[in-house]
Amino acid sequence: MNYEYGTAREMEDYKRRPTLTSLGNGWTTQSTPVEDCRDAHQPGGPRTLRALCKVKVFSCLFGLATVFFVMASYILTREQRGPILTASLHNLVSLARPANLSSGADYAELQEVVRTIVAKVAFEQREVPDLPELKEREPHIFSVIPHQFLPYLKNPCWYEDYTGNTTADPYERNLYLLYSRRFQAMYKHLHAAFLEHLHRRGNAPQRLRCLPYFYIIGQPKCGTTDLYDRLRLHPQVQFTTMKEPHWWTRKRFGIIRLNEGLRNPYPLEDYLDLFDQAAYQIQDQLLDNSSRRKTRVDIIAGEASASTMWDNNAWIYFYDNGTGVEPPYLVQDFIHAVQPNAKFIVMLRDPVERLYSDYLYFGMANKTVQDFHERVSESLQLFETCLAQRSMRSCVYNTTLNNVMPVRLHVGLYVVYLLDWLSVFSREQILVLRLEDHAANRKHTMHRVFDFLHLGPLTQQKEADITKSPASNARRPANRSLGPMLPITKEILQSFYEPFNQKLAAVLSEPAFLWKQL
């Protein structure tokens, strides 16, 4: 993959491009201006002319949209139709008929859809790619990250030669700096501290680089923000300068927002810059320990992108993967290749409640419980259509299906993703928590996290600060009046998620992940 990107001037020119228009599949195309047809000398008079103009404008826009949609679909799939569902996108949407809440027949039909899905639930074992394949796909990652890290640091860090001009701004071209307010807020501090943290070996300056010791990888709307806010209060923990860099899943491909097209890929170096604050603190303690004859530095870094566990939607557009029906390379394959000893924290909640919270979170207008039910109905029927032609894993990772479903049903299929993570990492490296347990006893949950990360003891005051602060990221006040979902919606979703929850509880040997109401 090409990691080169333009100058700051080129980026400014890029941001001043004409408005992008959505194609409906997460991708966009540039809109084209129509001709100005307000010509007073045309025959027929102003009224007739205005009518002709409207016909002309709508015809032009319709023609352009059709042409660009076909061209974009053809280009973005690299002329390979394998990953796209056999049924066209139009057919998929037309097959998903929202249920009529007043019709018992439609409710029975939706129950039958769920029964059909449940009957086809199967958990296949994936084929794990070998290291040479991964290196061939992402040579830059393996050229930057070394095979071994510094042995006297708990966190994975290494020194790299700094070849840049020491008088220049090292963050000037960082793409996170252009788009992230959180990184912009830290920029002056990092820039001011940069030169004093360059390590000298002879005449060659070196820079301490770090990866995270642990990742909070999922899932969205499951309490990861609250866990992050508490954990970063621990004196031995440093996070990236923003909670969710989304580098492994999105930014390295040039995906900034899911509803926008591809932009310049974020280089690995830009991602590593986000750990400079942790690197500076590690280096300061390392120098302090050398004067005290201590050799161990226990500060660790983490990052908390809740997309890391599940989001592999970019797979069909890269790595020449277009001939397959399942992604041959997943995010965890590359992380494992460079960090085989990394640790991961997963926070889950009842997938039915997670889906409703997800629906309430996004800023769509006119949200109602009836609208949620109709979106669930349509999404279930789309999923059923996919399963009629593809395997379970193929549908879960199908980018086209994920982009057209009105609600993100697939995100709650926790066990599918977890089994794929367990194909490369050991069970001991993944801590799986429940939001319900965290909400009931934050102190117990945080102690489990501290033990998992091998963090040192805390003072009573610091522990109280971490465990007694209010919960973060609560439901927005505007959505509290909406109330719970409809009982029939909940019943349908519980039936849909039940076989996945059963498998999850079996894998984790913990009945609580059945989310049965006792």
C-alpha positions in Angstrom: 0.0 0.0 0.0 1.3 3.5 -0.8 1.6 5.5 2.4 2.8 8.7 0.7 0.6 11.7 1.1 0.5 15.3 -0.1 1.8 18.6 1.3 -0.2 20.8 3.6 -1.1 23.0 0.6 -2.3 19.9 -1.3 -4.4 18.9 1.7 -6.0 22.4 1.8 -6.8 22.2 -1.9 -8.3 18.7 -1.2 -10.6 20.1 1.4 -11.8 22.8 -1.0 -13.0 20.3 -3.5 -16.7 20.4 -4.7 -19.2 18.7 -2.4 -19.3 14.9 -2.5 -22.6 13.1 -3.0 -23.4 9.8 -1.4 -23.7 6.7 -3.6 -25.6 4.8 -0.9 -22.9 2.1 -0.3 -20.6 4.2 2.0 -18.8 5.6 -1.1 -19.2 9.0 -2.8 -18.8 10.7 -6.1 -18.2 14.3 -7.0 -21.3 16.3 -7.9 -21.3 18.0 -11.3 -22.8 21.5 -11.8 -25.6 21.9 -14.4 -25.7 24.6 -16.9 -27.3 27.9 -16.1 -30.4 28.0 -18.4 -31.8 31.3 -17.5 -31.5 32.8 -21.0 -34.0 35.6 -21.6 -33.6 35.2 -25.4 -34.9 31.6 -25.5 -38.3 31.3 -27.3 -41.3 30.2 -25.3 -41.3 32.8 -22.5 -39.9 32.5 -18.9 -42.6 30.1 -17.6 -42.0 27.5 -20.4 -38.3 28.0 -20.1 -38.4 27.3 -16.3 -40.3 24.1 -17.0 -37.8 23.0 -19.6 -35.0 23.9 -17.2 -36.4 21.7 -14.5 -36.7 18.7 -16.9 -33.2 19.3 -18.1 -31.7 19.6 -14.6 -33.5 16.5 -13.3 -32.6 14.5 -16.4 -29.0 15.5 -16.1 -28.7 14.7 -12.4 -30.4 11.3 -12.9 -28.2 10.4 -15.8 -25.0 11.4 -13.9 -26.0 9.6 -10.8 -26.7 6.4 -12.8 -23.4 6.6 -14.7 -21.3 7.4 -11.7 -23.0 4.7 -9.6 -22.1 2.1 -12.2 -18.6 3.4 -12.6 -17.9 3.7 -8.9 -19.2 0.2 -8.2 -17.1 -1.2 -11.0 -13.9 0.6 -9.9 -14.2 0.2 -6.2 -14.7 -3.5 -6.5 -11.7 -3.7 -8.8 -13.8 -5.3 -11.5 -14.4 -8.3 -9.2 -17.9 -9.1 -8.1 -17.2 -11.9 -5.7 -17.7 -10.1 -2.4 -20.9 -8.4 -3.5 -24.0 -10.3 -2.9 -25.3 -12.3 -5.9 -28.7 -10.5 -5.5 -28.3 -6.8 -6.6 -28.5 -4.1 -4.0 -31.9 -3.1 -5.3 -33.2 -6.6 -5.0 -31.9 -6.9 -1.4 -33.7 -3.7 -0.4 -36.9 -4.7 -2.2 -36.9 -8.1 -0.5 -36.8 -6.4 3.0 -40.4 -5.3 3.5 -40.9 -3.6 6.9 -43.5 -5.4 9.0 -46.8 -3.8 9.6 -47.2 -3.6 13.4 -50.9 -4.0 13.2 -50.7 -7.1 11.1 -50.4 -10.5 12.8 -49.5 -12.1 9.5 -46.5 -9.8 9.1 -45.4 -10.5 12.6 -45.6 -14.2 12.0 -43.7 -13.7 8.8 -40.9 -11.9 10.7 -40.8 -14.8 13.2 -40.3 -17.2 10.3 -37.4 -15.0 9.0 -35.7 -15.4 12.3 -36.3 -19.2 12.4 -34.8 -19.5 9.0 -31.7 -17.5 10.1 -31.3 -19.5 13.3 -31.5 -22.8 11.4 -28.5 -21.7 9.3 -26.3 -20.6 12.2 -22.9 -22.3 12.0 -19.5 -21.4 13.4 -16.9 -22.3 10.8 -13.2 -22.2 11.6 -11.3 -19.6 9.5 -8.0 -20.3 7.6 -5.3 -18.2 9.2 -2.8 -16.6 6.8 0.9 -17.2 7.3 3.5 -14.5 8.1 5.0 -14.2 4.6 1.5 -13.5 3.1 1.0 -10.7 5.7 4.4 -9.2 5.0 3.7 -9.2 1.3 0.4 -7.3 1.8 1.8 -4.7 4.3 5.6 -4.5 3.8 5.7 -1.0 5.3 4.3 -2.1 8.6 6.9 -4.7 9.0 9.7 -2.4 7.9 8.9 0.1 10.6 8.0 -2.1 13.5 11.0 -4.3 14.7 10.9 -8.0 15.6 11.9 -7.3 19.2 11.2 -4.5 21.6 13.3 -3.0 24.4 13.6 -5.6 27.1 13.7 -3.3 30.1 10.3 -1.7 29.3 7.0 -3.3 30.0 5.4 -1.5 27.1 6.5 -2.5 23.5 8.9 0.3 22.4 12.0 0.7 20.4 14.5 3.4 19.2 14.5 4.4 15.6 16.9 6.7 13.8 15.5 10.1 13.3 16.4 11.3 9.8 14.3 14.5 9.8 15.5 18.0 10.3 15.7 18.7 14.0 14.6 22.3 13.5 11.4 21.3 11.5 8.0 20.5 13.0 7.8 16.6 13.3 4.0 16.7 13.3 3.4 19.2 10.5 2.2 16.6 8.0 0.4 14.3 10.5 -3.1 13.7 9.2 -4.5 13.2 12.7 -3.4 16.8 13.4 -5.5 18.0 10.5 -8.7 16.2 11.5 -8.6 15.6 15.3 -9.3 18.4 17.8 -8.0 16.2 20.6 -4.6 15.8 18.8 -4.5 19.5 18.0 -5.0 20.3 21.7 -1.9 18.1 22.6 0.1 19.3 19.6 1.9 22.3 21.2 3.0 20.2 24.2 4.3 17.4 22.1 6.1 19.7 19.7 7.7 21.6 22.6 8.9 18.4 24.2 10.2 16.7 21.0 13.8 17.9 20.8 14.6 17.2 24.5 13.4 13.6 24.1 15.6 12.8 21.1 18.0 10.2 22.2 21.6 10.6 21.2 23.7 7.6 20.2 27.0 9.0 18.9 26.0 11.8 16.5 22.8 10.1 15.3 19.6 11.2 17.0 17.1 8.5 17.8 13.4 8.6 18.7 11.6 6.4 21.1 8.6 4.8 19.4 5.9 2.8 21.1 2.9 0.6 20.3 0.1 0.0 22.8 0.6 -2.7 25.5 -3.2 -3.3 25.4 -6.2 -2.5 23.3 -9.8 -1.9 24.3 -11.2 -3.4 21.1 -15.0 -3.4 21.5 -17.9 -3.2 21.3 -19.6 0.1 20.5 -22.3 1.2 22.9 -21.1 -1.3 25.5 -19.4 1.0 28.0 -15.9 1.3 26.4 -15.8 5.0 27.0 -16.6 4.7 30.7 -13.9 2.0 31.0 -11.4 4.2 29.1 -12.2 7.3 31.3 -11.6 5.3 34.5 -8.5 3.4 33.3 -6.6 6.5 32.1 -6.7 7.8 35.7 -4.3 5.0 36.7 -0.8 6.6 37.1 0.8 3.7 35.2 -1.5 4.0 32.2 -1.1 6.3 29.2 -3.5 6.3 26.3 -3.3 7.7 22.8 -4.1 11.4 22.5 -7.6 10.5 21.4 -9.8 7.6 22.5 -10.4 6.0 19.1 -7.7 6.4 16.4 -9.4 3.7 14.3 -6.1 3.2 12.5 -6.0 -0.6 12.1 -9.6 -0.7 10.8 -10.1 2.5 8.9 -7.5 5.3 8.8 -4.7 3.2 7.2 -7.0 2.6 4.3 -8.0 6.3 3.9 -11.4 5.9 5.5 -12.1 8.9 7.8 -15.8 8.6 8.2 -17.9 5.6 7.2 -20.3 7.7 5.0 -17.5 9.3 3.0 -15.2 8.1 0.2 -11.6 7.1 0.4 -9.1 9.8 1.2 -5.3 9.7 1.7 -4.3 6.7 3.8 -2.9 7.6 7.3 0.7 6.4 7.4 1.8 4.1 10.3 4.1 6.9 11.4 1.1 9.2 12.0 -0.5 6.5 14.2 2.8 6.1 16.2 2.9 9.8 16.8 -0.3 9.4 19.0 1.8 7.4 21.5 4.5 10.1 21.8 3.0 11.4 25.1 3.4 7.9 26.5 6.9 7.6 25.0 8.0 10.8 26.6 6.8 9.7 30.0 8.4 6.3 29.6 11.7 7.9 28.5 11.7 10.3 31.5 11.1 7.5 33.9 13.8 5.4 32.2 16.4 8.2 32.7 15.2 8.7 36.3 15.6 5.0 37.0 19.1 4.9 35.6 20.2 7.4 38.2 18.5 5.2 40.9 19.8 2.0 39.5 16.4 0.7 38.6 16.1 -1.2 35.3 12.3 -1.7 34.9 9.8 0.9 33.6 6.2 -0.2 34.2 4.3 2.5 32.4 2.0 1.1 29.7 0.2 2.6 26.8 -3.3 1.7 25.5 -5.7 2.6 22.8 -9.5 2.2 22.7 -10.9 2.0 19.2 -14.2 0.2 19.6 -14.1 -0.8 15.9 -11.0 -3.0 16.2 -12.9 -6.1 17.2 -15.4 -6.2 14.4 -14.8 -3.7 11.6 -13.2 -5.3 8.5 -15.4 -3.5 6.0 -12.4 -2.3 3.9 -11.2 -5.8 3.0 -12.9 -6.1 -0.4 -11.3 -2.9 -1.7 -7.7 -3.8 -0.9 -5.2 -6.7 -1.0 -6.7 -7.9 -4.3 -9.3 -9.8 -2.1 -12.2 -9.3 -4.5 -12.5 -12.9 -5.6 -13.3 -14.3 -2.2 -16.5 -14.4 -0.1 -14.8 -14.1 3.3 -11.9 -11.8 4.1 -8.6 -13.8 4.0 -6.9 -11.2 6.2 -8.4 -9.7 9.3 -7.2 -6.8 11.5 -6.0 -9.2 14.2 -3.7 -11.0 11.8 -1.6 -8.0 11.3 -1.6 -7.0 15.0 -0.6 -10.5 16.0 2.2 -10.5 13.5 3.8 -7.5 15.0 2.6 -7.9 18.6 2.1 -11.5 19.5 2.0 -10.7 23.2 -0.5 -7.9 23.1 -3.5 -7.8 25.5 -7.1 -7.0 24.6 -10.1 -5.9 26.6 -13.6 -6.5 25.3 -16.7 -5.0 26.9 -20.1 -6.5 25.9 -23.7 -6.0 26.8 -27.0 -7.6 26.0 -26.9 -7.4 22.1 -30.6 -6.5 22.0 -30.1 -3.5 24.3 -26.8 -2.6 22.5 -28.6 -2.4 19.1 -31.3 -0.1 20.5 -28.6 2.1 22.1 -26.8 2.2 18.8 -30.0 3.3 17.1 -30.5 6.1 19.7 -26.9 7.3 19.5 -26.8 8.2 15.8 -28.2 11.6 14.9 -31.1 10.6 12.7 -34.3 12.6 12.7 -37.8 11.4 13.7 -36.7 8.4 15.8 -39.5 6.3 17.2 -39.9 2.8 18.6 -42.0 2.0 15.5 -39.2 3.2 13.2 -36.7 1.1 15.1 -38.9 -1.9 14.7 -39.2 -1.4 10.9 -35.4 -1.0 10.6 -34.9 -4.2 12.6 -37.4 -6.0 10.3 -35.7 -4.8 7.1 -32.2 -5.7 8.5 -33.3 -9.2 9.4 -34.7 -9.8 6.0 -31.5 -8.6 4.4 -29.5 -10.9 6.6 -31.8 -13.8 5.6 -31.3 -13.1 1.9 -27.6 -13.2 2.4 -27.7 -16.5 4.3 -29.6 -18.0 1.4 -26.5 -17.7 -0.7 -23.5 -17.3 1.6 -22.0 -18.7 4.8 -22.5 -17.1 8.2 -19.0 -15.6 8.3 -19.4 -14.4 4.7 -22.6 -12.5 5.6 -21.1 -11.1 8.9 -18.1 -9.6 7.0 -20.0 -8.7 3.8 -19.3 -5.0 3.3 -22.3 -4.4 0.9 -24.7 -6.0 3.4 -23.2 -4.1 6.3 -23.6 -0.8 4.5 -27.2 -1.2 3.5 -28.7 -2.6 6.7 -30.7 0.1 8.5 -29.4 -1.0 11.9 -26.1 -2.8 12.7 -27.4 -6.2 13.6 -24.0 -7.8 12.9 -22.1 -5.9 15.5 -24.0 -7.8 18.2 -22.8 -11.2 16.8 -20.0 -11.1 19.4 -19.0 -14.8 19.2 -18.3 -14.7 15.5 -15.7 -12.0 16.0 -14.3 -13.5 19.2 -13.7 -16.9 17.6 -11.7 -15.2 14.9 -9.6 -13.3 17.4 -9.0 -16.6 19.3 -7.7 -18.1 16.0 -4.5 -16.0 16.5 -4.5 -14.9 20.2 -4.7 -17.1 23.3 -7.7 -16.9 25.6 -5.4 -15.6 28.4 -4.7 -12.5 26.2 -8.3 -11.4 25.9 -10.4 -10.2 28.9 -14.1 -10.2 28.2 -16.3 -8.1 30.5 -20.1 -7.4 30.7 -21.4 -3.9 30.9 -24.1 -5.1 33.2 -21.5 -6.3 35.7 -19.5 -3.1 35.4 -22.6 -1.0 36.1 -23.5 -3.1 39.2 -20.0 -3.2 40.7 -17.4 -0.9 39.1 -14.8 -1.6 41.7 -14.8 -5.3 41.0 -14.6 -4.8 37.3 -11.7 -2.3 37.5 -9.8 -4.7 39.8 -10.2 -7.4 37.2 -8.7 -5.0 34.6 -5.8 -4.0 36.9 -5.0 -7.7 37.5 -5.2 -8.4 33.8 -2.8 -5.6 32.9 -0.5 -6.4 36.0 -0.8 -2.8 37.3 0.6 -1.8 40.6 -1.5 -1.0 43.8 -3.2 2.3 44.2 -3.8 4.6 47.1 -7.3 4.5 48.6 -7.9 8.0 47.3 -6.8 7.2 43.7 -8.9 4.0 43.7 -11.9 6.0 44.9 -11.4 8.5 42.1 -11.4 5.6 39.5 -14.3 3.6 40.8 -16.7 6.2 42.1 -16.9 8.8 39.3 -20.1 9.0 37.4 -20.6 6.8 34.3 -19.5 8.3 31.0 -21.4 8.4 27.8 -24.9 8.1 29.2 -28.0 8.2 26.9 -28.6 11.7 25.5 -31.5 13.5 27.2 -33.3 14.0 24.0 -33.6 10.2 23.6 -34.6 9.3 27.1 -38.3 10.2 26.5 -38.5 7.6 23.7 -38.8 4.8 26.2 -38.0 1.1 25.7 -38.3 -0.6 22.4 -41.6 -2.4 21.5 -42.1 -5.8 23.2 -42.4 -7.5 19.9 -39.2 -6.0 18.7 -37.4 -7.2 21.8 -38.8 -10.7 21.4 -37.8 -11.0 17.8 -34.2 -9.7 18.5 -33.9 -12.1 21.5 -34.7 -15.0 19.3 -32.3 -13.8 16.6 -29.3 -13.4 19.0 -30.0 -16.5 21.2 -27.9 -19.1 19.3 -25.0 -16.6 19.2 -25.2 -15.9 22.9 -25.3 -19.6 23.6 -22.1 -20.2 21.7 -20.5 -17.2 23.4 -21.4 -18.5 26.9 -20.0 -21.9 26.0 -16.7 -20.4 24.6 -16.3 -18.3 27.7 -17.6 -20.9 30.2 -19.8 -18.2 31.7 -23.7 -18.5 31.6 -24.0 -14.8 32.3 -23.3 -14.2 28.6 -26.7 -15.8 27.8 -28.3 -12.6 29.1 -31.2 -14.5 30.4 -33.5 -12.5 32.7 -33.6 -14.5 36.0 
